[in-house]
Amino acid sequence: MGEGEHARPDDAGGRRDARRSKNRRVALGASCAVLAMVGLSFASVPLYDLFCRVTGYGGTTQTASGDGVAVIDRQVTVRFDASTNAGLPWEFRAAQKPMTVQVGETNLAFYKAANLADRETLGTATFNVTPLKAGQYFVKIDCFCFTEQRLKPGEAVDMPVSFYIDPAIAEDPNLDDTNTVTLSYTFFPKEDEGSGGDQVSSLDSASGLE
């Protein structure tokens, strides 16, 4: 083997340096990916909620003004469901019986809530529609969801929701067999930021709904 064919030490060192540089780039890229995933995990809840409200995904309804919506010759029965998280001392129920509505027609339904505690409490409601595939066609014009509700001790209130079924439902072949939908609300306790304390879960005094 000639002198020119021997591996030169500076070539080996250069390869080692290149490998170290590549490893540093890989490590840096992995770290950036981890940080990005952590950031997305914190943002996922509000982003998912926004995505659902815009698209109707997961049975989440959409919102609109209701102006200029065509009423078509199709009817859908709407049922109303209500539940309350155990941490909120409220009685919450649907005051509205099932409604058979015309698609495109604006309707008004009522829920009722009562604070069973001997102190002022706060709650917020989430909602969904079943079957899930119908959620994007159930359009709320106005409702009490995602809005802080503050009730005094023993106070009972009516909570209206204005809605219509989007006429686009008639153009979706997956909804041809859907004649009944259910609108469900669940109330959760909300911390009173003014007092710095959490909601109490015990019922110190109770009063029924009228």
VMD Tcl script that draws the C-alpha trace (Angstrom):
set ca {
  {0.00 0.00 0.00}
  {1.44 3.33 -1.00}
  {1.93 6.26 1.24}
  {-1.03 8.09 -0.31}
  {-3.40 5.25 0.52}
  {-3.03 5.47 4.30}
  {-6.02 7.07 6.19}
  {-5.07 10.44 7.45}
  {-5.72 11.28 11.14}
  {-7.28 14.61 10.22}
  {-9.88 12.77 8.04}
  {-10.92 10.54 10.96}
  {-11.19 13.54 13.24}
  {-13.30 15.36 10.69}
  {-15.72 12.45 10.50}
  {-16.01 12.37 14.29}
  {-16.73 16.08 14.37}
  {-19.37 15.66 11.66}
  {-21.07 12.88 13.63}
  {-21.06 14.99 16.80}
  {-22.58 17.91 14.90}
  {-25.28 15.66 13.44}
  {-26.07 14.20 16.87}
  {-26.39 17.71 18.32}
  {-28.83 18.67 15.54}
  {-30.91 15.53 16.17}
  {-30.98 16.20 19.93}
  {-31.98 19.83 19.36}
  {-34.76 18.79 16.99}
  {-36.08 16.23 19.48}
  {-36.08 18.84 22.26}
  {-38.01 21.28 20.09}
  {-40.56 18.57 19.28}
  {-41.07 17.80 22.99}
  {-41.53 21.49 23.81}
  {-44.04 21.85 20.98}
  {-46.05 18.86 22.22}
  {-46.09 20.26 25.76}
  {-47.34 23.61 24.45}
  {-50.05 21.91 22.41}
  {-51.17 19.91 25.44}
  {-51.88 23.18 27.31}
  {-53.70 24.64 24.31}
  {-55.56 21.49 23.32}
  {-58.65 22.04 25.49}
  {-59.57 25.56 24.28}
  {-58.52 24.73 20.72}
  {-60.60 21.54 20.73}
  {-63.57 23.43 22.15}
  {-63.24 26.10 19.45}
  {-62.88 23.43 16.75}
  {-66.01 21.64 17.97}
  {-68.09 24.81 18.12}
  {-67.07 25.85 14.61}
  {-67.42 22.45 12.94}
  {-70.04 20.68 15.04}
  {-67.58 17.82 15.64}
  {-68.36 15.53 18.57}
  {-72.01 16.53 18.68}
  {-71.21 20.15 19.48}
  {-73.73 22.61 18.12}
  {-72.95 25.69 16.07}
  {-74.11 29.29 16.60}
  {-75.75 31.70 14.16}
  {-78.17 34.61 13.98}
  {-81.08 32.67 12.46}
  {-81.90 35.47 10.00}
  {-82.86 34.49 6.47}
  {-82.98 30.75 7.13}
  {-85.35 28.85 4.87}
  {-88.00 26.65 6.48}
  {-88.34 23.33 4.63}
  {-90.87 20.51 4.66}
  {-89.15 18.25 7.17}
  {-89.69 17.79 10.88}
  {-87.33 16.73 13.64}
  {-88.20 15.88 17.24}
  {-85.89 17.55 19.76}
  {-85.50 16.08 23.23}
  {-83.90 17.93 26.14}
  {-81.61 16.45 28.78}
  {-79.98 17.98 31.87}
  {-77.44 16.88 34.47}
  {-75.35 18.46 37.22}
  {-71.82 17.74 38.37}
  {-71.71 16.44 41.96}
  {-69.61 19.41 43.06}
  {-72.33 21.96 42.27}
  {-75.21 22.20 44.79}
  {-77.86 22.86 42.17}
  {-80.94 21.15 40.89}
  {-80.94 21.50 37.13}
  {-83.51 20.05 34.76}
  {-85.14 20.48 31.39}
  {-88.40 22.37 31.80}
  {-89.19 21.75 28.14}
  {-91.01 18.67 26.89}
  {-89.87 17.15 23.57}
  {-90.62 19.44 20.64}
  {-91.37 18.45 17.05}
  {-89.98 21.33 15.03}
  {-89.89 22.34 11.40}
  {-86.39 22.32 9.93}
  {-85.21 25.93 9.53}
  {-87.75 27.31 12.00}
  {-86.52 29.21 15.07}
  {-87.63 27.68 18.38}
  {-87.37 28.52 22.06}
  {-86.93 25.97 24.86}
  {-86.36 26.34 28.61}
  {-84.25 24.72 31.29}
  {-84.58 25.46 34.99}
  {-81.91 25.71 37.68}
  {-82.09 26.20 41.45}
  {-79.32 26.82 43.97}
  {-79.83 24.40 46.87}
  {-77.05 25.84 49.04}
  {-77.31 28.59 51.68}
  {-74.69 30.69 49.85}
  {-74.27 32.22 46.43}
  {-72.82 29.74 43.94}
  {-71.59 29.88 40.37}
  {-71.83 27.36 37.54}
  {-71.09 27.01 33.85}
  {-72.70 24.60 31.42}
  {-71.34 22.49 28.60}
  {-73.52 20.88 25.96}
  {-73.69 18.40 23.13}
  {-76.17 16.90 20.67}
  {-76.84 13.24 19.96}
  {-76.62 11.54 17.61}
  {-73.21 13.12 17.15}
  {-73.59 13.31 13.38}
  {-76.48 15.75 13.83}
  {-74.52 18.20 16.00}
  {-73.34 20.35 13.10}
  {-76.93 20.93 11.98}
  {-78.27 21.96 15.41}
  {-77.69 25.71 15.47}
  {-78.05 27.75 18.68}
  {-78.98 31.40 18.27}
  {-78.73 32.17 21.97}
  {-78.23 30.10 25.12}
  {-76.73 30.05 28.60}
  {-73.83 27.71 27.84}
  {-70.23 28.75 28.50}
  {-71.53 31.79 30.40}
  {-71.06 32.12 34.15}
  {-74.36 31.66 35.98}
  {-74.53 33.12 39.48}
  {-77.40 32.06 41.74}
  {-78.24 33.40 45.20}
  {-79.17 31.02 48.04}
  {-82.39 29.22 47.13}
  {-82.75 31.14 43.86}
  {-84.43 29.40 40.92}
  {-84.21 30.71 37.36}
  {-85.42 29.86 33.88}
  {-82.67 29.39 31.29}
  {-83.81 29.76 27.68}
  {-82.14 28.41 24.56}
  {-83.09 29.60 21.07}
  {-82.24 27.27 18.20}
  {-83.08 25.90 14.78}
  {-82.22 22.86 12.68}
  {-80.11 23.82 9.68}
  {-81.91 23.02 6.39}
  {-78.58 21.64 5.13}
  {-79.48 18.50 7.07}
  {-81.72 17.55 4.14}
  {-78.67 17.44 1.85}
  {-76.71 15.03 4.06}
  {-77.56 11.39 3.17}
  {-76.10 10.27 6.52}
  {-78.96 12.10 8.25}
  {-81.82 10.69 6.15}
  {-82.77 8.33 8.98}
  {-82.40 10.93 11.76}
  {-85.76 12.18 12.96}
  {-84.92 12.72 16.65}
  {-82.05 14.60 18.30}
  {-81.26 15.25 21.96}
  {-79.79 18.48 23.32}
  {-77.92 17.82 26.57}
  {-76.50 20.29 29.10}
  {-74.31 19.60 32.12}
  {-73.59 22.24 34.76}
  {-70.22 22.32 36.53}
  {-69.11 24.39 39.54}
  {-67.03 27.49 38.87}
  {-64.67 29.00 41.40}
  {-65.69 32.41 42.66}
  {-62.60 34.45 41.79}
  {-63.82 37.32 43.96}
  {-63.84 35.31 47.17}
  {-60.84 33.12 46.33}
  {-62.70 30.04 47.56}
  {-64.04 26.94 45.86}
  {-67.66 26.03 45.52}
  {-69.01 24.03 48.42}
  {-70.40 20.62 47.55}
  {-72.51 20.09 50.68}
  {-76.16 21.07 50.65}
  {-76.68 23.20 53.73}
  {-80.28 23.97 52.85}
  {-82.44 22.72 50.03}
  {-85.36 24.09 48.11}
  {-87.16 22.34 45.25}
  {-87.92 23.67 41.82}
  {-91.37 25.02 41.23}
}
mol new
graphics top color blue
foreach p $ca { graphics top sphere $p radius 0.5 }
foreach p [lrange $ca 0 end-1] q [lrange $ca 1 end] { graphics top cylinder $p $q radius 0.2 }
display resetview
